[in-house]
Amino acid sequence: MELIKPNARTSTSAPSVWLISRIDQAKILASHLNDQHRLARWDSFWRHDGTGPIRPKSRQTDARLSDIPGRHLLPDVLGKTAQKLGLLAPNLYSDVPLSMLAALRTPKADILHGQGNYSLPAMRRAKAHGMVTISDVTGQLAKIRCQQLAAEYACHNRTYHEISAFLARRRTQEAQFADAVFAPSDAVADGLQRCGVAPEKIHLVPFIAPGCQALLDRHRTTHNDTIVRLFYVGNLSLAKGIAHLLTAWKTIREKFGLRVVLTLVGPAKSCARAMLSNLPDGVTWQGPLPHRKVADLMLGSDVFVFPSLSEGASLATMEAMAAGCAVVTTFDAGSPVINHISGLIVPPRDPSSLATAVSALIADPTMRQNIAQTARDQIARDLLQGYGQRVDLAHEAVLSRHG
């Protein structure tokens, strides 16, 4: 596995890129490539600049990106129709058509950079035209997710399954077929190797949550009381480890009493609604909140607890680090936390270890503050090199090996 370092050398000729991806995942990268006149084509769902008769908010981009070739309305319409009709695996109706449309036209480019389930047919055509192919794997592949989640679901009398077995296989095939694979975290890189992807194909290209800079620019909220505030934000689900958080909370509350409170923020999935209907003392659930309100809560919290069982790269954890919280999380959450330096990492599905780690931070304010400040400083350093620059260096590293 190759880690892209800030001092890596770049070539004098920047490679052109054919990008295949969603809108939300790739706005930053697409903007960066377009500013450098390197974006040959961007196959994606429908995108627009906020004008015109068809303008879903989730598909809005700046004007410079709205007219880049490769925006497709049909997959969007089919996917949304399948959702409204309640069809099984509605992603099939958007992702498969997008993959077919992306492969219809092959632009002249040096690199095909694909995300999601949309790239395999195009990758085959790109290789035939002499391009280097990259699979950008933003989350764990199906085999790893099953290993991480099946036992948890079984404990709650549920069966874990992928939304679409076909799309799950497609993602794995893309990673195995591509010349190189980008991973956003050590957790995903480890999962790729367990799925048979050769270590020399894997490039670690971290992505820092876009909201981190705004949190670094703000001051933390001070409180006049002695209460230690614990905070969680994300989906309330079995996959996020919410059952283990609530179990750990009972131990924490018994030990520290009224000195500690826990706030949960985020939408509840069906698998967790029963737990949320009868929360223990000291826990409040505020449902989903606007990002600005979430930022306010982070800046006023002391400990961010995120015991997720399966992630690609936890953006919420990064934002909590930028907000100056002491973070307790798992390796499987895919965060940049360095254990015992910029946070505490505990085993997944282990409420006892979770309670012990959180209790240590509550009992030792100096350790809590040192870890929180180190985390904030780490995120600030990581932001000095933008995501686009990391991808540039990774592209050069791939081309030097395969070009």
C-alpha positions as CSV (number, residue, x, y, z in Angstrom):
1,M,0.0,0.0,0.0
2,E,1.3,3.4,-0.9
3,L,0.7,6.5,1.2
4,I,0.7,9.7,-0.8
5,K,3.0,12.1,1.0
6,P,3.0,15.9,0.8
7,N,6.6,16.1,-0.5
8,A,6.1,13.6,-3.3
9,R,7.4,14.7,-6.7
10,T,5.0,15.6,-9.5
11,S,5.6,15.5,-13.3
12,T,5.6,18.5,-15.5
13,S,2.7,17.3,-17.6
14,A,-0.5,16.9,-15.7
15,P,-2.6,13.9,-16.8
16,S,-6.1,14.4,-18.2
17,V,-8.9,12.5,-16.4
18,W,-12.1,10.9,-17.3
19,L,-14.2,10.9,-14.1
20,I,-17.2,8.6,-13.4
21,S,-18.9,9.3,-10.1
22,R,-21.8,10.7,-8.1
23,I,-22.2,14.4,-7.8
24,D,-21.9,14.8,-4.0
25,Q,-18.8,12.6,-3.7
26,A,-16.9,14.2,-6.4
27,K,-17.7,18.0,-6.5
28,I,-14.4,18.9,-4.9
29,L,-12.3,16.7,-7.1
30,A,-14.2,17.6,-10.3
31,S,-13.7,21.3,-9.5
32,H,-10.0,20.8,-8.9
33,L,-9.5,18.9,-12.1
34,N,-11.6,21.4,-14.1
35,D,-9.6,24.4,-12.7
36,Q,-6.5,22.7,-14.0
37,H,-8.1,22.0,-17.4
38,R,-7.6,18.3,-16.8
39,L,-11.3,17.1,-16.7
40,A,-11.9,15.5,-20.1
41,R,-15.3,14.2,-19.2
42,W,-17.4,13.7,-16.1
43,D,-20.0,10.9,-16.3
44,S,-22.4,11.5,-13.5
45,F,-26.1,11.9,-12.7
46,W,-27.8,15.1,-13.8
47,R,-26.1,18.2,-12.7
48,H,-26.9,21.9,-13.1
49,D,-26.0,25.4,-12.0
50,G,-29.3,26.2,-10.2
51,T,-31.1,27.5,-13.3
52,G,-33.3,25.8,-15.8
53,P,-36.5,23.7,-15.5
54,I,-34.8,20.6,-13.9
55,R,-32.8,21.5,-10.9
56,P,-32.8,19.1,-7.9
57,K,-30.8,20.7,-5.1
58,S,-28.6,17.6,-4.5
59,R,-27.4,17.8,-8.1
60,Q,-26.4,21.5,-8.1
61,T,-22.8,22.4,-9.0
62,D,-21.1,25.6,-10.0
63,A,-21.5,26.9,-13.5
64,R,-18.1,25.7,-14.6
65,L,-19.0,22.1,-13.9
66,S,-22.6,22.1,-15.1
67,D,-21.7,21.9,-18.8
68,I,-18.9,19.4,-18.6
69,P,-19.9,16.5,-20.9
70,G,-21.3,13.4,-19.2
71,R,-24.4,14.5,-17.2
72,H,-27.2,12.0,-17.5
73,L,-30.8,12.6,-16.6
74,L,-32.2,9.2,-17.4
75,P,-30.5,7.3,-14.5
76,D,-31.8,10.0,-12.1
77,V,-35.4,9.6,-13.3
78,L,-35.3,5.9,-13.2
79,G,-33.7,5.7,-9.7
80,K,-36.2,8.2,-8.2
81,T,-39.1,6.4,-9.9
82,A,-38.0,3.1,-8.4
83,Q,-37.8,4.7,-4.9
84,K,-41.3,6.2,-5.2
85,L,-42.7,2.8,-6.3
86,G,-41.0,1.1,-3.4
87,L,-39.1,-1.3,-5.7
88,L,-36.4,-3.5,-4.2
89,A,-32.8,-2.4,-4.7
90,P,-33.8,1.0,-6.3
91,N,-30.1,1.8,-6.9
92,L,-30.1,-0.8,-9.6
93,Y,-32.4,1.4,-11.7
94,S,-30.0,4.3,-11.5
95,D,-26.5,2.8,-11.3
96,V,-26.8,0.2,-14.1
97,P,-28.1,2.7,-16.7
98,L,-25.4,5.2,-15.6
99,S,-22.7,2.6,-16.1
100,M,-24.0,1.8,-19.6
101,L,-24.3,5.4,-20.6
102,A,-20.8,6.2,-19.3
103,A,-19.3,3.4,-21.5
104,L,-21.0,4.7,-24.7
105,R,-18.4,7.4,-25.4
106,T,-14.7,7.1,-24.7
107,P,-13.0,10.5,-24.4
108,K,-9.3,11.0,-25.0
109,A,-7.7,10.9,-21.5
110,D,-4.8,9.5,-19.6
111,I,-6.7,8.2,-16.6
112,L,-10.2,6.8,-16.0
113,H,-11.0,7.6,-12.3
114,G,-14.1,5.8,-11.3
115,Q,-16.2,5.8,-8.1
116,G,-19.2,3.8,-7.1
117,N,-20.7,1.0,-9.2
118,Y,-20.6,2.8,-12.5
119,S,-17.2,2.2,-14.0
120,L,-16.6,-1.4,-15.0
121,P,-17.9,-1.3,-18.6
122,A,-16.1,2.0,-19.1
123,M,-12.9,0.6,-17.5
124,R,-12.8,-2.2,-20.1
125,R,-13.1,0.3,-22.9
126,A,-10.6,2.7,-21.3
127,K,-8.0,-0.1,-21.0
128,A,-8.5,-1.0,-24.7
129,H,-7.7,2.7,-25.5
130,G,-4.5,2.7,-23.4
131,M,-5.8,4.5,-20.4
132,V,-4.7,3.8,-16.8
133,T,-7.8,2.8,-14.7
134,I,-8.4,3.7,-11.1
135,S,-11.1,2.4,-8.8
136,D,-11.8,4.9,-6.0
137,V,-13.3,2.8,-3.2
138,T,-14.9,5.1,-0.7
139,G,-16.4,2.5,1.6
140,Q,-15.9,-1.1,2.5
141,L,-16.6,-3.8,-0.1
142,A,-19.5,-6.2,0.6
143,K,-17.5,-9.1,1.9
144,I,-16.0,-6.9,4.6
145,R,-19.3,-5.2,5.5
146,C,-20.8,-8.7,5.9
147,Q,-18.0,-9.7,8.3
148,Q,-18.4,-6.5,10.3
149,L,-22.2,-6.5,10.5
150,A,-23.7,-10.0,10.2
151,A,-23.1,-11.0,13.8
152,E,-24.5,-7.7,15.1
153,Y,-27.7,-8.1,13.1
154,A,-28.0,-11.7,14.2
155,C,-27.8,-10.6,17.9
156,H,-30.9,-8.5,17.2
157,N,-32.7,-11.3,15.3
158,R,-32.1,-9.7,12.0
159,T,-30.3,-10.8,8.9
160,Y,-27.8,-8.5,7.2
161,H,-27.9,-8.4,3.4
162,E,-26.7,-6.0,0.7
163,I,-29.3,-3.8,-1.0
164,S,-28.1,-5.3,-4.3
165,A,-25.9,-8.3,-4.6
166,F,-25.3,-7.4,-8.2
167,L,-24.0,-4.0,-7.4
168,A,-21.9,-5.4,-4.5
169,R,-20.2,-7.8,-6.9
170,R,-19.7,-4.9,-9.4
171,R,-17.8,-2.8,-6.9
172,T,-15.5,-5.7,-6.1
173,Q,-14.9,-6.5,-9.7
174,E,-14.0,-2.9,-10.4
175,A,-11.4,-2.9,-7.6
176,Q,-9.9,-6.1,-8.9
177,F,-9.9,-5.0,-12.5
178,A,-8.5,-1.5,-12.1
179,D,-4.8,-0.8,-12.4
180,A,-4.9,1.0,-9.0
181,V,-7.3,1.4,-6.1
182,F,-7.7,4.5,-4.0
183,A,-8.7,4.1,-0.3
184,P,-9.7,6.9,2.0
185,S,-8.6,5.3,5.2
186,D,-6.4,2.5,6.7
187,A,-9.6,0.6,7.5
188,V,-10.7,0.5,3.8
189,A,-7.1,-0.3,2.7
190,D,-7.1,-3.2,5.1
191,G,-10.5,-4.4,3.8
192,L,-9.3,-4.2,0.2
193,Q,-6.4,-6.5,1.0
194,R,-8.7,-9.0,2.7
195,C,-10.8,-9.0,-0.5
196,G,-7.7,-10.0,-2.5
197,V,-6.6,-6.7,-3.9
198,A,-2.8,-6.6,-4.1
199,P,-1.2,-4.2,-1.6
200,E,0.9,-2.6,-4.3
201,K,-2.3,-1.5,-6.1
202,I,-3.7,0.3,-3.1
203,H,-3.0,4.0,-2.6
204,L,-4.1,5.7,0.6
205,V,-5.6,9.1,-0.4
206,P,-7.3,10.6,2.7
207,F,-10.3,12.9,2.4
208,I,-10.9,15.6,5.0
209,A,-14.5,16.6,5.7
210,P,-15.3,19.9,4.0
211,G,-16.8,21.3,7.3
212,C,-13.5,21.0,9.2
213,Q,-12.1,24.3,8.3
214,A,-15.1,26.2,9.5
215,L,-15.0,24.4,12.8
216,L,-11.3,25.2,13.2
217,D,-12.1,28.9,12.6
218,R,-14.6,29.0,15.4
219,H,-14.0,29.1,19.2
220,R,-15.2,26.4,21.4
221,T,-18.2,27.1,23.7
222,T,-17.5,27.3,27.4
223,H,-19.8,26.2,30.1
224,N,-20.0,27.4,33.7
225,D,-21.0,24.0,35.1
226,T,-18.9,20.9,35.7
227,I,-21.0,18.6,33.4
228,V,-19.0,16.5,30.9
229,R,-21.0,16.5,27.6
230,L,-20.9,13.4,25.4
231,F,-22.0,13.7,21.8
232,Y,-22.9,11.4,18.9
233,V,-24.0,12.4,15.4
234,G,-24.9,10.0,12.6
235,N,-27.6,7.5,11.6
236,L,-29.0,5.8,14.6
237,S,-28.6,2.2,13.5
238,L,-27.1,-1.2,14.4
239,A,-24.3,-0.6,11.9
240,K,-23.2,2.5,13.8
241,G,-22.9,0.6,17.1
242,I,-25.7,2.5,18.8
243,A,-26.7,-0.6,20.8
244,H,-23.3,-0.8,22.3
245,L,-23.1,2.9,23.0
246,L,-26.3,2.7,25.0
247,T,-25.1,-0.3,26.9
248,A,-21.8,1.5,27.7
249,W,-23.7,4.5,28.7
250,K,-25.4,2.7,31.6
251,T,-22.0,1.9,33.1
252,I,-20.8,5.5,32.6
253,R,-23.9,7.0,34.1
254,E,-23.8,4.6,37.1
255,K,-20.2,5.6,37.7
256,F,-20.4,9.4,37.2
257,G,-24.1,10.1,37.8
258,L,-25.4,13.6,37.0
259,R,-21.9,14.8,36.0
260,V,-22.3,13.4,32.5
261,V,-24.9,13.7,29.7
262,L,-25.2,12.1,26.3
263,T,-26.8,13.8,23.3
264,L,-27.7,11.8,20.1
265,V,-28.3,13.5,16.8
266,G,-29.4,12.0,13.5
267,P,-32.2,10.1,11.8
268,A,-33.3,6.8,13.3
269,K,-33.2,3.7,11.1
270,S,-35.9,1.0,11.7
271,C,-33.5,-1.3,13.4
272,A,-32.8,1.2,16.2
273,R,-36.3,2.7,16.8
274,A,-37.1,0.3,19.6
275,M,-34.0,1.3,21.5
276,L,-34.7,5.0,21.0
277,S,-38.2,4.7,22.3
278,N,-37.0,4.0,25.8
279,L,-33.7,5.9,26.3
280,P,-31.9,5.6,29.7
281,D,-31.6,8.6,32.0
282,G,-29.2,11.3,30.9
283,V,-29.6,10.6,27.1
284,T,-31.4,12.9,24.8
285,W,-32.1,12.3,21.1
286,Q,-32.7,15.4,19.0
287,G,-33.3,13.8,15.7
288,P,-31.7,15.1,12.5
289,L,-30.5,18.8,12.8
290,P,-29.1,21.3,10.3
291,H,-25.3,21.3,9.9
292,R,-24.9,24.6,11.7
293,K,-26.7,23.3,14.8
294,V,-24.6,20.1,14.7
295,A,-21.5,22.3,14.6
296,D,-22.7,24.3,17.6
297,L,-23.3,21.1,19.6
298,M,-19.8,19.8,18.7
299,L,-18.1,23.0,19.7
300,G,-19.9,22.7,23.1
301,S,-19.2,19.0,23.7
302,D,-16.3,17.4,25.5
303,V,-16.2,13.8,24.2
304,F,-17.4,12.6,20.8
305,V,-18.3,8.9,20.8
306,F,-18.6,7.1,17.5
307,P,-18.5,3.3,17.9
308,S,-19.3,2.5,14.3
309,L,-18.9,-1.1,13.0
310,S,-18.4,-0.2,9.3
311,E,-17.3,3.0,7.6
312,G,-15.2,4.2,4.7
313,A,-13.9,7.4,6.3
314,S,-16.0,8.9,9.1
315,L,-16.5,12.6,8.2
316,A,-18.3,13.2,11.5
317,T,-15.3,12.0,13.5
318,M,-13.0,14.4,11.5
319,E,-15.4,17.3,12.2
320,A,-15.5,16.4,15.9
321,M,-11.7,16.5,16.0
322,A,-11.7,19.9,14.3
323,A,-14.2,21.1,16.9
324,G,-11.9,20.2,19.7
325,C,-13.7,17.1,21.1
326,A,-11.8,14.2,22.6
327,V,-12.9,11.3,20.3
328,V,-13.6,7.7,21.2
329,T,-14.1,5.5,18.1
330,T,-13.3,2.2,16.5
331,F,-10.7,1.3,13.8
332,D,-13.6,0.2,11.6
333,A,-15.0,3.8,11.6
334,G,-12.1,4.7,9.3
335,S,-11.2,8.0,11.0
336,P,-7.7,9.6,11.1
337,V,-7.5,9.2,14.9
338,I,-4.1,8.1,16.2
339,N,-4.7,5.9,19.2
340,H,-3.9,7.6,22.6
341,I,-2.6,10.7,20.8
342,S,-5.5,12.3,18.9
343,G,-8.2,10.1,20.3
344,L,-9.0,6.6,21.7
345,I,-9.7,3.6,19.6
346,V,-11.6,0.7,21.0
347,P,-12.7,-2.7,19.6
348,P,-16.0,-2.7,17.8
349,R,-19.0,-4.4,19.5
350,D,-17.3,-4.0,22.9
351,P,-19.4,-1.8,25.3
352,S,-17.0,-2.6,28.2
353,S,-14.0,-1.2,26.4
354,L,-16.1,1.7,25.2
355,A,-17.2,2.6,28.7
356,T,-13.6,2.3,30.0
357,A,-12.2,4.6,27.4
358,V,-15.0,7.3,27.9
359,S,-14.6,7.0,31.7
360,A,-10.9,7.6,31.5
361,L,-11.5,10.9,29.6
362,I,-14.2,12.0,32.0
363,A,-12.0,11.3,35.0
364,D,-8.9,13.0,33.6
365,P,-9.7,16.5,32.3
366,T,-6.0,17.1,31.4
367,M,-5.8,14.0,29.2
368,R,-9.1,14.9,27.7
369,Q,-8.0,18.4,26.8
370,N,-4.6,17.3,25.5
371,I,-6.1,14.7,23.2
372,A,-8.7,17.2,22.0
373,Q,-6.1,19.8,21.2
374,T,-3.8,17.3,19.5
375,A,-6.8,16.2,17.3
376,R,-7.6,19.8,16.4
377,D,-3.9,20.4,15.5
378,Q,-3.8,17.2,13.4
379,I,-6.8,18.2,11.3
380,A,-5.4,21.7,10.8
381,R,-2.1,20.1,9.4
382,D,-4.1,17.7,7.2
383,L,-6.0,20.6,5.7
384,L,-2.7,22.3,4.6
385,Q,-2.7,20.0,1.6
386,G,-6.0,19.9,-0.2
387,Y,-7.8,16.8,-1.4
388,G,-7.2,17.7,-5.0
389,Q,-3.5,17.9,-4.4
390,R,-3.5,14.4,-2.8
391,V,-5.3,13.0,-5.8
392,D,-2.8,14.7,-8.1
393,L,0.1,13.0,-6.4
394,A,-1.7,9.7,-6.4
395,H,-2.4,10.0,-10.1
396,E,1.3,10.7,-10.7
397,A,2.3,7.7,-8.6
398,V,-0.1,5.5,-10.6
399,L,1.1,6.8,-14.0
400,S,4.8,6.3,-13.0
401,R,4.0,2.7,-12.5
402,H,1.5,2.0,-15.3
403,G,1.9,4.8,-17.7
